[in-house]
Amino acid sequence: MRSIIALVGLVTLSAGADDLCDQVSEAAINVMEARQGGVSRTAMKRIADQQESPEREVMIELIVAAYESEVLLSAEARQRKISEFGDASYEKCLESQKPD
């Protein structure tokens, strides 16, 4: 997920960093929900391929990161993992928006 920082910086910032990072977090949550729900990596990749660049690259990075996680057995653990992934993606996005 390290390269998300670089990719998010490429996205046109018509909205503020918070709005952009909200979108990244929402995408991350959706990707991890799919992962924890048993959706195949191939199916997720097909969805990402339908996106325009650079959104496609961000989605692919999220998919790669999410599919490094194992599928958890309990609903509570899955929900916690989904939430943590969304939060971490939001934080990484915000970090990418800070001036050097």
N, CA, C and O atoms as a GROMACS GRO file, in nm:
protein
  400
    1MET      N    1   0.082  -0.118   0.000
    1MET     CA    2   0.000   0.000   0.000
    1MET      C    3   0.087   0.125   0.000
    1MET      O    4   0.035   0.237  -0.006
    2ARG      N    5   0.215   0.108   0.006
    2ARG     CA    6   0.305   0.222   0.009
    2ARG      C    7   0.291   0.310  -0.115
    2ARG      O    8   0.299   0.432  -0.105
    3SER      N    9   0.270   0.248  -0.232
    3SER     CA   10   0.262   0.328  -0.353
    3SER      C   11   0.130   0.403  -0.366
    3SER      O   12   0.117   0.488  -0.454
    4ILE      N   13   0.032   0.374  -0.281
    4ILE     CA   14  -0.091   0.454  -0.280
    4ILE      C   15  -0.057   0.599  -0.253
    4ILE      O   16  -0.118   0.689  -0.310
    5ILE      N   17   0.040   0.621  -0.168
    5ILE     CA   18   0.080   0.758  -0.135
    5ILE      C   19   0.121   0.832  -0.261
    5ILE      O   20   0.080   0.946  -0.280
    6ALA      N   21   0.199   0.770  -0.345
    6ALA     CA   22   0.242   0.834  -0.469
    6ALA      C   23   0.126   0.848  -0.566
    6ALA      O   24   0.112   0.952  -0.631
    7LEU      N   25   0.043   0.747  -0.576
    7LEU     CA   26  -0.066   0.749  -0.672
    7LEU      C   27  -0.173   0.851  -0.637
    7LEU      O   28  -0.226   0.919  -0.725
    8VAL      N   29  -0.204   0.862  -0.509
    8VAL     CA   30  -0.307   0.956  -0.468
    8VAL      C   31  -0.264   1.098  -0.502
    8VAL      O   32  -0.348   1.182  -0.534
    9GLY      N   33  -0.136   1.125  -0.496
    9GLY     CA   34  -0.085   1.256  -0.532
    9GLY      C   35  -0.107   1.289  -0.678
    9GLY      O   36  -0.104   1.407  -0.714
   10LEU      N   37  -0.130   1.190  -0.763
   10LEU     CA   38  -0.154   1.212  -0.905
   10LEU      C   39  -0.297   1.249  -0.936
   10LEU      O   40  -0.326   1.304  -1.043
   11VAL      N   41  -0.388   1.220  -0.844
   11VAL     CA   42  -0.530   1.245  -0.868
   11VAL      C   43  -0.554   1.396  -0.867
   11VAL      O   44  -0.503   1.467  -0.780
   12THR      N   45  -0.631   1.444  -0.961
   12THR     CA   46  -0.665   1.585  -0.966
   12THR      C   47  -0.743   1.622  -0.842
   12THR      O   48  -0.840   1.556  -0.805
   13LEU      N   49  -0.700   1.727  -0.778
   13LEU     CA   50  -0.761   1.766  -0.651
   13LEU      C   51  -0.863   1.878  -0.670
   13LEU      O   52  -0.840   1.991  -0.629
   14SER      N   53  -0.975   1.844  -0.734
   14SER     CA   54  -1.081   1.942  -0.746
   14SER      C   55  -1.151   1.958  -0.611
   14SER      O   56  -1.206   2.064  -0.582
   15ALA      N   57  -1.148   1.856  -0.532
   15ALA     CA   58  -1.201   1.862  -0.396
   15ALA      C   59  -1.082   1.868  -0.301
   15ALA      O   60  -0.967   1.851  -0.343
   16GLY      N   61  -1.109   1.891  -0.176
   16GLY     CA   62  -1.002   1.896  -0.076
   16GLY      C   63  -0.946   1.759  -0.046
   16GLY      O   64  -1.001   1.658  -0.089
   17ALA      N   65  -0.836   1.758   0.029
   17ALA     CA   66  -0.770   1.632   0.067
   17ALA      C   67  -0.864   1.542   0.146
   17ALA      O   68  -0.863   1.421   0.128
   18ASP      N   69  -0.947   1.602   0.233
   18ASP     CA   70  -1.039   1.520   0.312
   18ASP      C   71  -1.138   1.447   0.223
   18ASP      O   72  -1.168   1.330   0.246
   19ASP      N   73  -1.191   1.516   0.121
   19ASP     CA   74  -1.287   1.452   0.030
   19ASP      C   75  -1.220   1.340  -0.048
   19ASP      O   76  -1.275   1.231  -0.063
   20LEU      N   77  -1.100   1.367  -0.098
   20LEU     CA   78  -1.026   1.265  -0.171
   20LEU      C   79  -0.998   1.145  -0.082
   20LEU      O   80  -1.017   1.030  -0.123
   21CYS      N   81  -0.953   1.171   0.038
   21CYS     CA   82  -0.918   1.062   0.130
   21CYS      C   83  -1.042   0.987   0.176
   21CYS      O   84  -1.034   0.867   0.204
   22ASP      N   85  -1.155   1.055   0.185
   22ASP     CA   86  -1.281   0.985   0.212
   22ASP      C   87  -1.310   0.884   0.102
   22ASP      O   88  -1.353   0.772   0.129
   23GLN      N   89  -1.287   0.925  -0.022
   23GLN     CA   90  -1.311   0.836  -0.136
   23GLN      C   91  -1.215   0.717  -0.134
   23GLN      O   92  -1.255   0.604  -0.163
   24VAL      N   93  -1.090   0.742  -0.101
   24VAL     CA   94  -0.991   0.633  -0.092
   24VAL      C   95  -1.032   0.537   0.019
   24VAL      O   96  -1.026   0.415   0.001
   25SER      N   97  -1.071   0.590   0.133
   25SER     CA   98  -1.113   0.507   0.245
   25SER      C   99  -1.235   0.423   0.209
   25SER      O  100  -1.242   0.304   0.241
   26GLU      N  101  -1.332   0.485   0.144
   26GLU     CA  102  -1.452   0.414   0.102
   26GLU      C  103  -1.418   0.300   0.005
   26GLU      O  104  -1.473   0.190   0.015
   27ALA      N  105  -1.328   0.328  -0.089
   27ALA     CA  106  -1.285   0.224  -0.183
   27ALA      C  107  -1.214   0.111  -0.109
   27ALA      O  108  -1.236  -0.006  -0.138
   28ALA      N  109  -1.130   0.148  -0.012
   28ALA     CA  110  -1.059   0.047   0.067
   28ALA      C  111  -1.156  -0.041   0.144
   28ALA      O  112  -1.139  -0.163   0.150
   29ILE      N  113  -1.257   0.020   0.203
   29ILE     CA  114  -1.358  -0.056   0.277
   29ILE      C  115  -1.429  -0.153   0.183
   29ILE      O  116  -1.450  -0.270   0.218
   30ASN      N  117  -1.467  -0.106   0.065
   30ASN     CA  118  -1.536  -0.193  -0.031
   30ASN      C  119  -1.447  -0.309  -0.075
   30ASN      O  120  -1.495  -0.422  -0.088
   31VAL      N  121  -1.320  -0.281  -0.098
   31VAL     CA  122  -1.228  -0.387  -0.140
   31VAL      C  123  -1.211  -0.490  -0.028
   31VAL      O  124  -1.214  -0.610  -0.054
   32MET      N  125  -1.193  -0.444   0.095
   32MET     CA  126  -1.173  -0.539   0.206
   32MET      C  127  -1.302  -0.615   0.235
   32MET      O  128  -1.296  -0.733   0.272
   33GLU      N  129  -1.418  -0.552   0.220
   33GLU     CA  130  -1.545  -0.624   0.236
   33GLU      C  131  -1.554  -0.737   0.134
   33GLU      O  132  -1.597  -0.848   0.166
   34ALA      N  133  -1.514  -0.708   0.012
   34ALA     CA  134  -1.515  -0.810  -0.092
   34ALA      C  135  -1.419  -0.922  -0.056
   34ALA      O  136  -1.452  -1.040  -0.070
   35ARG      N  137  -1.300  -0.886  -0.010
   35ARG     CA  138  -1.199  -0.986   0.028
   35ARG      C  139  -1.252  -1.076   0.138
   35ARG      O  140  -1.245  -1.198   0.129
   36GLN      N  141  -1.306  -1.014   0.242
   36GLN     CA  142  -1.357  -1.091   0.355
   36GLN      C  143  -1.483  -1.169   0.319
   36GLN      O  144  -1.518  -1.266   0.385
   37GLY      N  145  -1.552  -1.125   0.213
   37GLY     CA  146  -1.672  -1.194   0.167
   37GLY      C  147  -1.644  -1.306   0.070
   37GLY      O  148  -1.736  -1.375   0.026
   38GLY      N  149  -1.516  -1.326   0.036
   38GLY     CA  150  -1.480  -1.438  -0.049
   38GLY      C  151  -1.478  -1.408  -0.198
   38GLY      O  152  -1.469  -1.500  -0.279
   39VAL      N  153  -1.486  -1.281  -0.237
   39VAL     CA  154  -1.478  -1.244  -0.378
   39VAL      C  155  -1.335  -1.270  -0.425
   39VAL      O  156  -1.239  -1.238  -0.354
   40SER      N  157  -1.320  -1.327  -0.542
   40SER     CA  158  -1.187  -1.361  -0.592
   40SER      C  159  -1.108  -1.236  -0.629
   40SER      O  160  -1.164  -1.132  -0.663
   41ARG      N  161  -0.976  -1.250  -0.623
   41ARG     CA  162  -0.887  -1.142  -0.664
   41ARG      C  163  -0.909  -1.108  -0.812
   41ARG      O  164  -0.904  -0.992  -0.851
   42THR      N  165  -0.932  -1.210  -0.893
   42THR     CA  166  -0.954  -1.190  -1.036
   42THR      C  167  -1.078  -1.105  -1.061
   42THR      O  168  -1.074  -1.015  -1.144
   43ALA      N  169  -1.185  -1.132  -0.990
   43ALA     CA  170  -1.308  -1.053  -1.005
   43ALA      C  171  -1.284  -0.909  -0.964
   43ALA      O  172  -1.333  -0.816  -1.030
   44MET      N  173  -1.211  -0.888  -0.856
   44MET     CA  174  -1.180  -0.752  -0.812
   44MET      C  175  -1.092  -0.680  -0.913
   44MET      O  176  -1.111  -0.561  -0.938
   45LYS      N  177  -0.998  -0.752  -0.972
   45LYS     CA  178  -0.911  -0.692  -1.072
   45LYS      C  179  -0.992  -0.649  -1.195
   45LYS      O  180  -0.965  -0.544  -1.253
   46ARG      N  181  -1.091  -0.728  -1.233
   46ARG     CA  182  -1.177  -0.691  -1.346
   46ARG      C  183  -1.252  -0.561  -1.318
   46ARG      O  184  -1.268  -0.477  -1.406
   47ILE      N  185  -1.297  -0.546  -1.194
   47ILE     CA  186  -1.366  -0.422  -1.154
   47ILE      C  187  -1.269  -0.304  -1.161
   47ILE      O  188  -1.304  -0.198  -1.213
   48ALA      N  189  -1.149  -0.323  -1.110
   48ALA     CA  190  -1.048  -0.216  -1.112
   48ALA      C  191  -1.014  -0.178  -1.256
   48ALA      O  192  -0.994  -0.060  -1.286
   49ASP      N  193  -1.007  -0.275  -1.344
   49ASP     CA  194  -0.971  -0.248  -1.483
   49ASP      C  195  -1.074  -0.162  -1.555
   49ASP      O  196  -1.044  -0.104  -1.660
   50GLN      N  197  -1.193  -0.153  -1.501
   50GLN     CA  198  -1.297  -0.069  -1.562
   50GLN      C  199  -1.283   0.078  -1.522
   50GLN      O  200  -1.350   0.164  -1.579
   51GLN      N  201  -1.198   0.106  -1.425
   51GLN     CA  202  -1.177   0.243  -1.378
   51GLN      C  203  -1.080   0.317  -1.469
   51GLN      O  204  -1.000   0.256  -1.539
   52GLU      N  205  -1.089   0.448  -1.467
   52GLU     CA  206  -0.993   0.532  -1.538
   52GLU      C  207  -0.866   0.544  -1.454
   52GLU      O  208  -0.869   0.528  -1.332
   53SER      N  209  -0.756   0.571  -1.522
   53SER     CA  210  -0.631   0.594  -1.452
   53SER      C  211  -0.633   0.736  -1.398
   53SER      O  212  -0.684   0.822  -1.470
   54PRO      N  213  -0.585   0.771  -1.282
   54PRO     CA  214  -0.508   0.694  -1.186
   54PRO      C  215  -0.592   0.616  -1.085
   54PRO      O  216  -0.537   0.543  -1.002
   55GLU      N  217  -0.726   0.632  -1.089
   55GLU     CA  218  -0.811   0.559  -0.995
   55GLU      C  219  -0.788   0.409  -1.005
   55GLU      O  220  -0.790   0.338  -0.904
   56ARG      N  221  -0.766   0.360  -1.127
   56ARG     CA  222  -0.742   0.217  -1.149
   56ARG      C  223  -0.619   0.171  -1.069
   56ARG      O  224  -0.622   0.067  -1.004
   57GLU      N  225  -0.512   0.250  -1.076
   57GLU     CA  226  -0.390   0.213  -1.005
   57GLU      C  227  -0.410   0.213  -0.853
   57GLU      O  228  -0.357   0.127  -0.783
   58VAL      N  229  -0.486   0.311  -0.804
   58VAL     CA  230  -0.516   0.314  -0.661
   58VAL      C  231  -0.595   0.189  -0.622
   58VAL      O  232  -0.566   0.126  -0.521
   59MET      N  233  -0.696   0.155  -0.703
   59MET     CA  234  -0.777   0.035  -0.675
   59MET      C  235  -0.691  -0.091  -0.676
   59MET      O  236  -0.706  -0.178  -0.590
   60ILE      N  237  -0.601  -0.101  -0.772
   60ILE     CA  238  -0.515  -0.219  -0.778
   60ILE      C  239  -0.427  -0.228  -0.654
   60ILE      O  240  -0.408  -0.336  -0.600
   61GLU      N  241  -0.374  -0.115  -0.610
   61GLU     CA  242  -0.293  -0.114  -0.488
   61GLU      C  243  -0.376  -0.158  -0.368
   61GLU      O  244  -0.327  -0.233  -0.283
   62LEU      N  245  -0.499  -0.112  -0.360
   62LEU     CA  246  -0.587  -0.153  -0.250
   62LEU      C  247  -0.616  -0.303  -0.257
   62LEU      O  248  -0.618  -0.371  -0.154
   63ILE      N  249  -0.640  -0.352  -0.377
   63ILE     CA  250  -0.668  -0.495  -0.394
   63ILE      C  251  -0.548  -0.578  -0.351
   63ILE      O  252  -0.562  -0.676  -0.277
   64VAL      N  253  -0.430  -0.541  -0.396
   64VAL     CA  254  -0.308  -0.614  -0.359
   64VAL      C  255  -0.293  -0.616  -0.207
   64VAL      O  256  -0.267  -0.720  -0.148
   65ALA      N  257  -0.310  -0.501  -0.144
   65ALA     CA  258  -0.295  -0.493   0.002
   65ALA      C  259  -0.401  -0.576   0.073
   65ALA      O  260  -0.371  -0.647   0.169
   66ALA      N  261  -0.526  -0.566   0.028
   66ALA     CA  262  -0.635  -0.640   0.093
   66ALA      C  263  -0.617  -0.790   0.080
   66ALA      O  264  -0.645  -0.864   0.174
   67TYR      N  265  -0.571  -0.836  -0.036
   67TYR     CA  266  -0.559  -0.979  -0.059
   67TYR      C  267  -0.433  -1.039   0.003
   67TYR      O  268  -0.410  -1.160  -0.007
   68GLU      N  269  -0.353  -0.955   0.066
   68GLU     CA  270  -0.243  -1.006   0.148
   68GLU      C  271  -0.296  -1.050   0.284
   68GLU      O  272  -0.227  -1.123   0.357
   69SER      N  273  -0.416  -1.007   0.319
   69SER     CA  274  -0.481  -1.044   0.445
   69SER      C  275  -0.555  -1.176   0.429
   69SER      O  276  -0.608  -1.207   0.322
   70GLU      N  277  -0.558  -1.251   0.535
   70GLU     CA  278  -0.635  -1.374   0.532
   70GLU      C  279  -0.783  -1.344   0.556
   70GLU      O  280  -0.818  -1.242   0.614
   71VAL      N  281  -0.869  -1.434   0.510
   71VAL     CA  282  -1.011  -1.422   0.536
   71VAL      C  283  -1.034  -1.468   0.678
   71VAL      O  284  -0.994  -1.578   0.717
   72LEU      N  285  -1.099  -1.384   0.756
   72LEU     CA  286  -1.122  -1.413   0.897
   72LEU      C  287  -1.254  -1.486   0.915
   72LEU      O  288  -1.345  -1.472   0.834
   73LEU      N  289  -1.264  -1.565   1.022
   73LEU     CA  290  -1.381  -1.651   1.040
   73LEU      C  291  -1.498  -1.582   1.107
   73LEU      O  292  -1.613  -1.602   1.066
   74SER      N  293  -1.474  -1.501   1.206
   74SER     CA  294  -1.586  -1.441   1.279
   74SER      C  295  -1.628  -1.309   1.213
   74SER      O  296  -1.545  -1.235   1.160
   75ALA      N  297  -1.757  -1.283   1.220
   75ALA     CA  298  -1.811  -1.159   1.162
   75ALA      C  299  -1.751  -1.038   1.232
   75ALA      O  300  -1.724  -0.936   1.168
   76GLU      N  301  -1.731  -1.047   1.360
   76GLU     CA  302  -1.674  -0.936   1.437
   76GLU      C  303  -1.530  -0.907   1.393
   76GLU      O  304  -1.493  -0.791   1.374
   77ALA      N  305  -1.451  -1.010   1.376
   77ALA     CA  306  -1.312  -0.993   1.332
   77ALA      C  307  -1.307  -0.936   1.190
   77ALA      O  308  -1.224  -0.851   1.160
   78ARG      N  309  -1.397  -0.984   1.104
   78ARG     CA  310  -1.403  -0.932   0.967
   78ARG      C  311  -1.435  -0.783   0.967
   78ARG      O  312  -1.371  -0.705   0.897
   79GLN      N  313  -1.536  -0.744   1.046
   79GLN     CA  314  -1.575  -0.604   1.050
   79GLN      C  315  -1.462  -0.517   1.104
   79GLN      O  316  -1.440  -0.406   1.055
   80ARG      N  317  -1.392  -0.566   1.204
   80ARG     CA  318  -1.279  -0.492   1.259
   80ARG      C  319  -1.170  -0.475   1.154
   80ARG      O  320  -1.113  -0.367   1.140
   81LYS      N  321  -1.140  -0.581   1.079
   81LYS     CA  322  -1.038  -0.576   0.973
   81LYS      C  323  -1.078  -0.477   0.864
   81LYS      O  324  -0.994  -0.400   0.816
   82ILE      N  325  -1.204  -0.479   0.825
   82ILE     CA  326  -1.255  -0.387   0.723
   82ILE      C  327  -1.239  -0.242   0.769
   82ILE      O  328  -1.190  -0.157   0.695
   83SER      N  329  -1.279  -0.216   0.891
   83SER     CA  330  -1.269  -0.081   0.946
   83SER      C  331  -1.124  -0.035   0.957
   83SER      O  332  -1.092   0.078   0.922
   84GLU      N  333  -1.037  -0.122   1.006
   84GLU     CA  334  -0.895  -0.089   1.019
   84GLU      C  335  -0.832  -0.059   0.883
   84GLU      O  336  -0.750   0.032   0.871
   85PHE      N  337  -0.869  -0.136   0.782
   85PHE     CA  338  -0.815  -0.116   0.649
   85PHE      C  339  -0.860   0.019   0.592
   85PHE      O  340  -0.781   0.091   0.531
   86GLY      N  341  -0.986   0.052   0.611
   86GLY     CA  342  -1.037   0.181   0.566
   86GLY      C  343  -0.968   0.296   0.638
   86GLY      O  344  -0.930   0.395   0.574
   87ASP      N  345  -0.951   0.284   0.770
   87ASP     CA  346  -0.884   0.388   0.847
   87ASP      C  347  -0.739   0.405   0.806
   87ASP      O  348  -0.691   0.517   0.791
   88ALA      N  349  -0.669   0.294   0.786
   88ALA     CA  350  -0.527   0.300   0.747
   88ALA      C  351  -0.512   0.364   0.610
   88ALA      O  352  -0.419   0.441   0.587
   89SER      N  353  -0.603   0.332   0.519
   89SER     CA  354  -0.598   0.390   0.385
   89SER      C  355  -0.623   0.541   0.391
   89SER      O  356  -0.559   0.617   0.319
   90TYR      N  357  -0.715   0.582   0.475
   90TYR     CA  358  -0.744   0.725   0.493
   90TYR      C  359  -0.620   0.798   0.546
   90TYR      O  360  -0.583   0.904   0.496
   91GLU      N  361  -0.557   0.739   0.646
   91GLU     CA  362  -0.438   0.802   0.705
   91GLU      C  363  -0.324   0.812   0.604
   91GLU      O  364  -0.257   0.915   0.596
   92LYS      N  365  -0.302   0.707   0.527
   92LYS     CA  366  -0.196   0.710   0.425
   92LYS      C  367  -0.226   0.816   0.319
   92LYS      O  368  -0.135   0.883   0.271
   93CYS      N  369  -0.352   0.829   0.284
   93CYS     CA  370  -0.392   0.931   0.189
   93CYS      C  371  -0.362   1.070   0.244
   93CYS      O  372  -0.305   1.154   0.175
   94LEU      N  373  -0.401   1.094   0.368
   94LEU     CA  374  -0.374   1.226   0.429
   94LEU      C  375  -0.226   1.255   0.434
   94LEU      O  376  -0.184   1.368   0.406
   95GLU      N  377  -0.146   1.154   0.469
   95GLU     CA  378  -0.001   1.172   0.472
   95GLU      C  379   0.053   1.212   0.336
   95GLU      O  380   0.147   1.291   0.326
   96SER      N  381  -0.006   1.156   0.230
   96SER     CA  382   0.041   1.187   0.095
   96SER      C  383   0.007   1.329   0.054
   96SER      O  384   0.069   1.383  -0.038
   97GLN      N  385  -0.088   1.391   0.120
   97GLN     CA  386  -0.130   1.526   0.087
   97GLN      C  387  -0.052   1.634   0.162
   97GLN      O  388  -0.064   1.752   0.130
   98LYS      N  389   0.026   1.594   0.261
   98LYS     CA  390   0.105   1.691   0.339
   98LYS      C  391   0.221   1.741   0.256
   98LYS      O  392   0.288   1.662   0.188
   99PRO      N  393   0.246   1.871   0.261
   99PRO     CA  394   0.364   1.922   0.190
   99PRO      C  395   0.491   1.870   0.255
   99PRO      O  396   0.495   1.847   0.375
  100ASP      N  397   0.596   1.853   0.173
  100ASP     CA  398   0.722   1.800   0.226
  100ASP      C  399   0.793   1.896   0.314
  100ASP      O  400   0.901   1.866   0.365
   0.00000   0.00000   0.00000
